[in-house]
Amino acid sequence: TLNNWHKNLNSAISKLYTCWAVEAKVLKLTFSHKITENNYKELQEILEYEHKILIQ
């Protein structure tokens, strides 16, 4: 049981790091000086990916 707890903790930490990296990309795109249609598409894809991470 302790081993399972460690696996779950490591999984949660890994997901948190991934989410932070995704959020950094979101913020970079959101606050860029120029936002193109491609930026909007990329932002949408990144936000959808972040959503999937958060609901797991």
Backbone as CSV, one residue per row, in Angstrom:
resi,resn,N_x,N_y,N_z,CA_x,CA_y,CA_z,C_x,C_y,C_z
1,THR,0.818,-1.206,0.000,0.000,0.000,0.000,0.856,1.262,0.000
2,LEU,1.947,1.227,0.735,2.839,2.388,0.740,3.455,2.589,-0.642
3,ASN,3.764,1.487,-1.308,4.326,1.567,-2.657,3.323,2.204,-3.619
4,ASN,2.048,1.832,-3.509,1.007,2.436,-4.347,0.869,3.921,-4.057
5,TRP,0.980,4.281,-2.795,0.884,5.693,-2.420,2.001,6.489,-3.091
6,HIS,3.219,5.933,-3.083,4.360,6.607,-3.726,4.143,6.732,-5.236
7,LYS,3.600,5.685,-5.858,3.325,5.745,-7.297,2.303,6.830,-7.600
8,ASN,1.241,6.900,-6.798,0.215,7.921,-7.001,0.781,9.322,-6.789
9,LEU,1.622,9.467,-5.782,2.238,10.763,-5.506,3.138,11.185,-6.665
10,ASN,3.948,10.259,-7.153,4.832,10.566,-8.285,4.024,10.917,-9.528
11,SER,2.926,10.223,-9.737,2.067,10.516,-10.884,1.461,11.912,-10.757
12,ALA,1.008,12.255,-9.570,0.416,13.578,-9.345,1.453,14.678,-9.547
13,ILE,2.650,14.461,-9.049,3.715,15.456,-9.202,4.080,15.612,-10.676
14,SER,4.164,14.510,-11.388,4.474,14.557,-12.819,3.401,15.330,-13.582
15,LYS,2.142,15.081,-13.266,1.046,15.800,-13.925,1.086,17.286,-13.586
16,LEU,1.449,17.604,-12.362,1.545,19.003,-11.951,2.645,19.722,-12.734
17,TYR,3.803,19.087,-12.873,4.890,19.683,-13.656,4.467,19.882,-15.111
18,THR,3.807,18.887,-15.667,3.331,18.992,-17.048,2.352,20.141,-17.183
19,CYS,1.451,20.255,-16.224,0.456,21.327,-16.245,1.136,22.694,-16.163
20,TRP,2.148,22.827,-15.331,2.884,24.094,-15.225,3.555,24.445,-16.552
21,ALA,4.132,23.449,-17.208,4.783,23.691,-18.498,3.761,24.131,-19.540
22,VAL,2.612,23.484,-19.535,1.545,23.854,-20.467,1.051,25.261,-20.162
23,GLU,0.882,25.564,-18.897,0.411,26.902,-18.504,1.406,27.978,-18.926
24,ALA,2.690,27.682,-18.859,3.703,28.644,-19.312,3.540,28.929,-20.803
25,LYS,3.262,27.887,-21.588,3.030,28.086,-23.022,1.775,28.921,-23.261
26,VAL,0.727,28.643,-22.484,-0.526,29.399,-22.607,-0.276,30.874,-22.327
27,LEU,0.429,31.160,-21.253,0.692,32.553,-20.892,1.565,33.247,-21.933
28,LYS,2.540,32.527,-22.466,3.400,33.107,-23.503,2.570,33.501,-24.722
29,LEU,1.681,32.617,-25.152,0.832,32.926,-26.305,-0.162,34.038,-25.991
30,THR,-0.721,34.002,-24.803,-1.740,34.978,-24.423,-1.186,36.395,-24.399
31,PHE,0.032,36.549,-23.935,0.598,37.882,-23.782,1.573,38.261,-24.899
32,SER,1.543,37.522,-26.023,2.410,37.926,-27.130,1.867,39.189,-27.782
33,HIS,2.766,39.940,-28.374,2.383,41.217,-28.977,1.498,41.023,-30.199
34,LYS,1.790,39.999,-30.973,0.982,39.695,-32.150,0.327,38.339,-31.950
35,ILE,-0.957,38.278,-32.208,-1.662,37.009,-32.120,-2.283,36.737,-33.488
36,THR,-1.832,35.659,-34.090,-2.330,35.282,-35.406,-3.376,34.179,-35.258
37,GLU,-3.979,33.828,-36.365,-4.954,32.735,-36.346,-4.282,31.431,-35.921
38,ASN,-3.043,31.231,-36.355,-2.302,30.032,-35.940,-2.061,30.028,-34.436
39,ASN,-1.794,31.209,-33.866,-1.614,31.304,-32.416,-2.893,30.914,-31.682
40,TYR,-4.027,31.371,-32.211,-5.306,31.016,-31.592,-5.544,29.506,-31.646
41,LYS,-5.225,28.898,-32.779,-5.391,27.447,-32.914,-4.471,26.709,-31.947
42,GLU,-3.227,27.164,-31.877,-2.267,26.543,-30.954,-2.726,26.711,-29.511
43,LEU,-3.216,27.891,-29.189,-3.711,28.150,-27.837,-4.875,27.222,-27.505
44,GLN,-5.778,27.042,-28.437,-6.915,26.155,-28.212,-6.448,24.724,-27.977
45,GLU,-5.501,24.256,-28.783,-4.979,22.900,-28.619,-4.296,22.729,-27.266
46,ILE,-3.521,23.715,-26.880,-2.810,23.639,-25.605,-3.799,23.640,-24.442
47,LEU,-4.821,24.486,-24.518,-5.820,24.527,-23.451,-6.608,23.220,-23.363
48,GLU,-6.898,22.612,-24.499,-7.581,21.316,-24.486,-6.697,20.251,-23.846
49,TYR,-5.406,20.280,-24.150,-4.466,19.339,-23.548,-4.389,19.552,-22.036
50,GLU,-4.326,20.802,-21.622,-4.282,21.113,-20.192,-5.551,20.619,-19.502
51,HIS,-6.673,20.788,-20.144,-7.944,20.322,-19.587,-7.907,18.811,-19.362
52,LYS,-7.376,18.071,-20.334,-7.278,16.615,-20.201,-6.394,16.227,-19.022
53,ILE,-5.305,16.957,-18.843,-4.402,16.671,-17.724,-5.119,16.898,-16.399
54,LEU,-5.846,17.994,-16.312,-6.475,18.371,-15.049,-7.629,17.460,-14.651
55,ILE,-8.305,16.841,-15.615,-9.445,15.997,-15.250,-9.059,14.539,-15.024
56,GLN,-7.802,14.195,-15.197,-7.367,12.808,-14.966,-7.310,12.501,-13.499
